[in-house]
Amino acid sequence: MDKRSMFDFLVPPSDYSILKYGGEVTRDIEFAIGLIQDYLPKDLVSEPVIRENLNQYNLENMLETVRGYFKRDYGFQDERIELNNRYQKTVGSYVWLGEKEEESRFLHIDELFESAVLSFLLVLFKWSKDFRNLDTYGFCFLYTLFILNDVSILGELPDEKSCRTLMEEIHGDMQVINLAEDCYWTITAFTIAHEIAHLYLKERTVKKGKQAMRQEEFDADGIAYDIVLKMIMESRGKERKKRILEEYTYMAPMMYMDYFDLLYYTDYVLYRTRLNTDTHPLPIKRKARLFAVLRDDQYMFDTVDGNHLYGGFLDVYDEYRTQVLLKRTRGKLDSIIRPTRIYGRGNNDER
């Protein structure tokens, strides 16, 4: 069995130039606009509406919003932080601390993160909504497997055919699309806040060692969730265009932990990898800590819609785990497995 560290997914190389300038920009805004117009109702998604939405909801604006909350609520401001969004084949985010004077600090959120997380939410919400439709069930299982294996584990961006296949299955279902988009932005806000929290915490502690690193992950989650919940609460009563995050998405960070849990589970089932988590807590433990934060009396939410959405999400989460193990045991997934990933350096490499 290959022993694979969680760092394979979450921690970048150590060379500054690789991190800062490595990877490539593959984003094609015009293709995305055309794809939306091809598959969604024309009266809801005219080109001016799409462009206005892109100008309002983007990583740069979310970063600035999160910075404002750190300044206001934590007294922390760091103008050196830049956003890096190049495709470096990692679904994990990270922050570079700028250890040398000439190095900027930057927060990396990969293009792969955007593709993987948004597609994952789209397909799981569609699966949950039409669970009893056998055709939808079959498609959603396979597409979830595609997102977790080909995209998240193997690091391949979905191509045009994959994007169109998903949009055809969604059938312009605006409910599913809105749910996925709203939860995606809550997850993105949480991710940005988590990484900035590492900078905030490192300026206030000199603790080292594996236990300290694990605790820092919990602490960064707690700060990030605090900021996200405040962003949600302070959006109440505003018209939709002016709301930063939607109230019913307060459980989205838990879904993000579940995404990573399914990612590691899929990696184990397909490739028999075993995670080394000496310095990073498991997603299930991080999720438990998030629930503990949510129970604080300072956060008040109408839990009906959020709990209903998360309950349906967990139904298909459980179903996927069952089916991927069953199909792997029966040999039905052999065609998608990359032998070089199992053996590391090729078929003759024994471990």
C-alpha positions as MATLAB code, in Angstrom:
seq = 'MDKRSMFDFLVPPSDYSILKYGGEVTRDIEFAIGLIQDYLPKDLVSEPVIRENLNQYNLENMLETVRGYFKRDYGFQDERIELNNRYQKTVGSYVWLGEKEEESRFLHIDELFESAVLSFLLVLFKWSKDFRNLDTYGFCFLYTLFILNDVSILGELPDEKSCRTLMEEIHGDMQVINLAEDCYWTITAFTIAHEIAHLYLKERTVKKGKQAMRQEEFDADGIAYDIVLKMIMESRGKERKKRILEEYTYMAPMMYMDYFDLLYYTDYVLYRTRLNTDTHPLPIKRKARLFAVLRDDQYMFDTVDGNHLYGGFLDVYDEYRTQVLLKRTRGKLDSIIRPTRIYGRGNNDER';
ca = [
       0.000    0.000    0.000;
       1.326    3.415   -0.948;
       1.526    5.811    1.976;
       0.511    9.228    0.723;
       0.629   12.347    2.824;
      -2.239   14.818    2.935;
       0.458   17.289    1.892;
       0.242   15.753   -1.599;
      -3.080   17.559   -1.908;
      -2.657   20.595    0.314;
       0.956   21.728    0.594;
       2.902   23.334   -2.262;
       6.580   22.941   -3.212;
       8.987   25.149   -1.292;
      10.541   27.096   -4.158;
       9.179   30.645   -4.344;
       9.534   31.055   -8.112;
       7.663   27.799   -8.762;
       4.829   28.921   -6.550;
       4.664   32.496   -7.788;
       5.129   31.922  -11.506;
       4.547   28.201  -11.968;
       1.518   26.787  -13.695;
      -0.484   28.496  -16.403;
      -3.584   30.583  -16.991;
      -6.206   28.540  -18.805;
      -9.309   30.568  -17.964;
     -11.472   31.377  -20.988;
     -14.146   33.874  -19.941;
     -15.706   34.081  -23.392;
     -16.157   30.303  -23.532;
     -17.803   30.349  -20.117;
     -20.217   33.098  -21.158;
     -21.104   31.191  -24.317;
     -21.626   27.966  -22.381;
     -24.003   29.658  -19.952;
     -25.992   31.198  -22.778;
     -26.211   27.858  -24.588;
     -27.780   26.000  -21.676;
     -29.591   28.489  -19.441;
     -32.779   30.497  -20.031;
     -31.984   33.469  -22.265;
     -34.232   35.834  -20.319;
     -32.222   35.206  -17.134;
     -28.677   35.109  -18.495;
     -28.199   37.755  -21.137;
     -24.578   38.668  -21.818;
     -24.754   42.003  -19.901;
     -26.225   40.194  -16.882;
     -23.476   37.570  -16.975;
     -20.711   40.170  -17.217;
     -22.212   42.216  -14.394;
     -22.303   39.067  -12.251;
     -18.661   38.309  -13.070;
     -17.657   41.830  -12.084;
     -19.443   41.539   -8.755;
     -18.587   37.952   -7.796;
     -14.933   37.116   -8.299;
     -11.952   36.054   -6.221;
     -10.418   39.533   -6.051;
     -13.570   41.102   -4.630;
     -14.046   38.275   -2.145;
     -10.439   38.640   -0.996;
     -10.958   42.354   -0.378;
     -14.162   41.685    1.542;
     -12.483   39.098    3.770;
      -9.550   41.460    4.350;
     -12.027   44.025    5.639;
     -13.408   41.593    8.211;
      -9.911   40.733    9.433;
      -9.127   44.421    9.852;
     -12.385   45.193   11.631;
     -12.770   42.122   13.874;
      -9.184   40.929   14.395;
      -7.163   44.112   14.002;
      -5.118   42.379   11.314;
      -4.141   44.055    8.069;
      -1.486   42.938    5.605;
      -1.270   44.841    2.325;
       1.400   42.464    1.042;
      -1.094   39.683    0.376;
      -1.685   39.065   -3.332;
      -3.974   36.606   -5.092;
      -2.472   33.869   -7.251;
      -4.956   31.918   -9.376;
      -2.800   29.989  -11.842;
      -3.461   26.371  -12.738;
      -0.954   24.351  -10.717;
      -2.924   21.082  -10.616;
      -3.922   21.263   -6.963;
      -7.407   21.382   -5.461;
      -5.988   22.658   -2.207;
      -5.377   26.317   -1.406;
      -2.261   27.606    0.317;
      -0.657   30.833    1.465;
       2.973   31.818    0.939;
       4.365   33.736    3.884;
       6.999   35.778    2.060;
       9.909   34.583    4.135;
      12.432   36.827    2.356;
      12.156   40.599    2.101;
      11.936   40.550   -1.684;
       9.149   37.954   -1.684;
       5.530   38.990   -1.696;
       2.933   37.149    0.328;
       0.316   35.494   -1.794;
      -2.713   33.308   -1.452;
      -3.087   30.611   -4.085;
      -6.500   29.348   -5.135;
      -6.020   27.112   -8.143;
      -8.193   27.187  -11.246;
      -8.591   23.482  -10.532;
     -10.162   24.301   -7.155;
     -12.779   26.434   -8.883;
     -13.633   23.776  -11.466;
     -13.660   20.879   -9.023;
     -15.670   22.457   -6.198;
     -18.328   24.121   -8.343;
     -18.847   21.009  -10.493;
     -18.935   18.830   -7.380;
     -21.702   20.960   -5.865;
     -23.688   21.067   -9.107;
     -23.703   17.321   -9.537;
     -24.403   16.451   -5.891;
     -27.302   18.875   -5.645;
     -28.735   17.522   -8.902;
     -28.318   13.964   -7.605;
     -29.991   14.854   -4.320;
     -32.904   16.584   -6.027;
     -33.635   13.775   -8.541;
     -32.388   10.842   -6.475;
     -35.194    8.488   -7.569;
     -34.574    9.109  -11.274;
     -32.360    6.181  -12.284;
     -30.853    7.975  -15.274;
     -29.929   10.967  -13.138;
     -28.646    8.678  -10.398;
     -26.342    6.844  -12.807;
     -25.028   10.004  -14.439;
     -24.407   11.795  -11.142;
     -22.488    8.873   -9.654;
     -20.204    8.695  -12.685;
     -19.699   12.442  -12.858;
     -18.925   12.636   -9.146;
     -16.332    9.915   -9.689;
     -14.937   11.901  -12.627;
     -14.638   15.062  -10.505;
     -12.944   13.225   -7.638;
     -10.636   11.003   -9.707;
      -9.756   12.720  -12.970;
     -10.038   16.311  -11.760;
      -9.233   16.306   -8.036;
      -6.772   13.401   -7.772;
      -5.155   13.391  -11.216;
      -5.291   17.167  -11.590;
      -6.935   17.413  -14.999;
      -9.127   20.411  -15.773;
     -12.516   19.446  -17.253;
     -12.490   19.923  -21.025;
     -15.244   21.418  -23.164;
     -16.970   18.076  -23.673;
     -17.072   17.415  -19.912;
     -18.490   20.876  -19.205;
     -21.183   20.520  -21.851;
     -22.103   17.044  -20.638;
     -22.729   18.389  -17.150;
     -24.721   21.380  -18.366;
     -26.895   19.125  -20.521;
     -27.694   16.982  -17.493;
     -28.566   20.039  -15.385;
     -31.188   20.968  -18.029;
     -31.120   24.634  -17.079;
     -32.314   23.810  -13.558;
     -31.890   27.258  -11.995;
     -32.586   25.968   -8.501;
     -29.634   23.587   -8.629;
     -27.436   26.198  -10.316;
     -28.242   28.867   -7.724;
     -27.686   26.441   -4.838;
     -24.295   25.397   -6.209;
     -23.177   28.943   -6.971;
     -24.244   30.286   -3.570;
     -22.540   27.443   -1.673;
     -19.437   27.777   -3.836;
     -18.971   31.423   -2.838;
     -19.427   30.610    0.832;
     -16.767   27.901    0.501;
     -14.507   30.330   -1.342;
     -14.907   32.968    1.378;
     -14.129   30.306    3.990;
     -11.037   29.172    2.060;
      -9.666   32.691    1.660;
     -10.314   33.476    5.332;
      -8.669   30.202    6.406;
      -5.460   31.015    4.540;
      -5.289   34.612    5.797;
      -5.902   33.235    9.289;
      -2.633   31.302    8.976;
      -0.810   34.604    8.476;
      -2.669   36.127   11.416;
      -1.862   33.172   13.689;
       1.790   32.899   12.687;
       2.364   36.513   13.689;
       1.056   35.705   17.176;
       2.699   32.392   18.000;
       6.096   30.741   17.753;
       4.875   27.225   18.499;
       6.345   24.476   16.342;
       5.905   20.744   15.925;
       3.229   18.484   14.516;
       0.739   19.027   17.316;
       1.024   22.802   16.993;
       0.496   22.551   13.227;
      -2.633   20.457   13.718;
      -3.981   22.942   16.254;
      -3.266   25.825   13.895;
      -5.485   24.184   11.261;
      -8.341   24.007   13.771;
      -7.742   27.607   14.829;
      -7.639   28.839   11.214;
     -10.909   27.009   10.532;
     -12.501   28.627   13.571;
     -11.477   32.125   12.526;
     -12.541   31.528    8.925;
     -15.939   30.210    9.969;
     -16.443   33.116   12.350;
     -15.860   35.549    9.484;
     -18.124   33.618    7.093;
     -20.965   33.500    9.625;
     -20.651   37.232   10.241;
     -20.683   37.887    6.502;
     -23.905   35.890    6.266;
     -25.584   37.558    9.238;
     -24.704   41.035    8.027;
     -26.195   40.288    4.606;
     -29.650   39.722    6.072;
     -32.379   42.020    4.899;
     -30.436   43.219    1.867;
     -31.640   42.654   -1.680;
     -30.006   39.670   -3.362;
     -27.637   41.773   -5.474;
     -26.192   43.357   -2.343;
     -25.920   40.209   -0.237;
     -22.401   38.833    0.000;
     -23.406   35.334    1.112;
     -26.792   33.637    1.419;
     -28.038   32.568    4.853;
     -28.957   29.008    3.903;
     -25.335   28.321    2.845;
     -23.978   28.444    6.394;
     -23.385   24.668    6.204;
     -21.313   24.943    3.007;
     -17.938   24.763    4.859;
     -19.076   21.357    6.193;
     -19.758   20.292    2.594;
     -16.219   21.383    1.764;
     -14.856   19.074    4.450;
     -17.045   16.307    3.056;
     -15.627   16.960   -0.410;
     -12.117   16.338    0.902;
     -13.305   13.304    2.835;
     -14.727   11.819   -0.379;
     -11.551   12.768   -2.226;
      -9.320   10.874    0.213;
     -11.786    7.978    0.341;
     -11.823    7.711   -3.460;
      -8.029    7.805   -3.548;
      -7.931    4.946   -1.069;
     -10.576    2.827   -2.830;
      -9.069    3.262   -6.300;
      -5.359    3.386   -5.503;
      -5.063    1.886   -2.009;
      -3.328    4.970   -0.683;
      -3.097    5.631    3.028;
      -2.946    9.199    4.258;
      -0.309   10.379    6.671;
      -2.067   13.030    8.746;
       0.551   13.802   11.387;
       0.278   17.544   10.838;
      -3.218   17.987    9.359;
      -6.407   16.837   11.091;
      -8.785   14.641    9.124;
     -11.739   16.391    7.454;
     -14.211   14.660    9.767;
     -12.449   16.138   12.813;
     -12.302   19.582   11.226;
     -16.023   19.353   10.495;
     -16.759   18.472   14.116;
     -14.892   21.602   15.234;
     -16.904   23.713   12.784;
     -20.128   22.421   14.286;
     -18.779   23.413   17.697;
     -18.206   26.963   16.438;
     -21.739   27.106   15.057;
     -23.227   26.280   18.467;
     -21.942   29.550   19.940;
     -24.853   31.766   20.993;
     -23.524   34.745   19.037;
     -24.548   33.079   15.768;
     -28.279   32.965   15.114;
     -29.626   31.245   12.003;
     -32.877   29.988   10.587;
     -31.685   26.403   10.268;
     -34.560   24.837    8.295;
     -33.357   25.484    4.736;
     -29.688   24.944    5.535;
     -30.323   21.676    7.363;
     -32.625   20.422    4.606;
     -30.019   21.166    1.939;
     -27.236   19.523    3.931;
     -29.386   16.488    4.729;
     -29.967   15.827    1.029;
     -26.270   16.374    0.368;
     -25.339   13.773    2.991;
     -27.738   11.238    1.455;
     -25.834   11.233   -1.834;
     -22.505   11.525    0.009;
     -23.290    8.189    1.695;
     -24.609    6.671   -1.535;
     -21.433    7.570   -3.418;
     -19.218    5.957   -0.768;
     -21.240    2.765   -0.928;
     -21.327    2.550   -4.698;
     -17.696    3.405   -5.412;
     -16.483    0.669   -3.051;
     -18.958   -1.858   -4.451;
     -18.025   -1.135   -8.066;
     -14.294   -1.167   -7.298;
     -14.639   -4.548   -5.573;
     -16.474   -5.940   -8.598;
     -13.828   -4.651  -10.994;
     -16.139   -2.197  -12.731;
     -13.788    0.737  -12.259;
     -10.609   -0.901  -13.532;
     -10.641    1.084  -16.774;
     -10.301    4.468  -15.014;
      -7.433    3.501  -12.701;
      -3.949    4.810  -13.532;
      -1.453    2.034  -12.669;
       1.419    4.529  -12.338;
      -0.390    6.201   -9.467;
      -0.692    2.910   -7.582;
       2.954    2.009   -7.907;
       4.443    5.478   -7.873;
       7.204    5.012  -10.458;
       5.630    2.439  -12.764;
       4.308   -1.120  -12.810;
       7.600   -2.702  -11.744;
       8.100   -0.504   -8.737;
       7.502   -2.583   -5.598;
       6.864   -1.059   -2.199;
];
